[in-house]
Amino acid sequence: MKNTCQLRGAFGQIDLQPEGGMIGPAVFDVPGAGRVEPLTCPDWRNRDGAEGLLPLIRNLCGDFVCVPYGAPEVPGDLPDEWTAGADAPIAEDPWFHGYPANSRWQINTDDNGSSTGTSATLITHPPAPHPLGEVSRTVSLLPDAPGYMVELSILARRDVTFPLSLHPCFLLPHEPGSLRLEISRAAEGWTYPIPVVPEHAPIATSRRFDSLRAVPKVGGGSMDMTRLPPSERCEVLLQVPSPDGLVRLIYERSGFAVRFTYDAQLLPSLVIWLSNRGRDEFPFDGEFRTLGIEAVAGAFDLGPAVSGSPMNPIAREGVATCVSLTAGQQLTTRSRIALEAI
């Protein structure tokens, strides 16, 4: 079993981390824009006190998968409309964002096809009686552009219904409004049903909105979530349907853009996680900054019990909030992150 694996190609390199099966750091040479590091990798694991953190937080880096996605238990302060019909959680997985994101993965870089120097496969096997028998990610550098592709495979050990998320964490620039967020055909959406971080939660809770340009704030007014970051410290979670499976992050001051594409038939929504110095606790320390663009079949990160209910507010509007597999069934899906000059 390898520790860290580094893939190298014509346009740059990415590291693959066994802890959490995470992708990053990544460094690309973007023609016309120069050297770019598009993913957030805070490197907390060697700090004093890090050994007591949730493994996902301790090892947080770049791009990972959440299966099952979200909280293992239903948050106790959710409004009734979000808990209606909530079923039992997946008892065999007590981890926030799932066992895979908190476990150590194998990295296969042998000569049997799982690695070519620009490609490798990460694999984890949740222990029985976990409902999933294997989760793997084959990561390949793009041959003709800066970026990479991921093929995710999930094998069910038994019949199971669960929320799923692809969870890349992108660079959040310092200059207010210098990042333009474009989501193809995204319009209306939902705000988080409870304050994310009460002391830095400017967005009104449990509200519908018609445009990312006018997300309702506490006490009136709105925030434009297509121009980031805002000038204020904040922690924000929003969910929007994304029927085309295409997101573009345009870094206007730096002269490049990131295109994130994925299977919107499987993952019909995006959860937008804006963390702009909004968390004061260790290890965030009021300094952490990232933009999570999470392609999901889920009801926010509220976990299997809420997401598996057809009565949650998002599912009631015809947007899938979970994935179902039968025993022995394998799900495979691909996503792509590519960079370009603007």
Beta strands, then each sheet from edge to edge (+ up, - down):
strand 1: 5-9
strand 2: 12-17
strand 3: 22-30
strand 4: 34-36
strand 5: 63-66
strand 6: 106-108
strand 7: 119-124
strand 8: 132-141
strand 9: 147-156
strand 10: 160-162
strand 11: 164-170
strand 12: 179-183
strand 13: 189-191
strand 14: 208-209
strand 15: 215-216
strand 16: 222-223
strand 17: 227-228
strand 18: 234-241
strand 19: 246-251
strand 20: 256-261
strand 21: 269-276
strand 22: 289-297
strand 23: 323-325
strand 24: 330-341
sheet 1: 1+ 2- 3+ 4-
sheet 2: 5+ 11- 22+ 21- 18+ 13- 14+
sheet 3: 6+ 7- 8+ 9- 24+ 20- 19+ 12- 17+
sheet 4: 10+ 23-
sheet 5: 15+ 16-
end
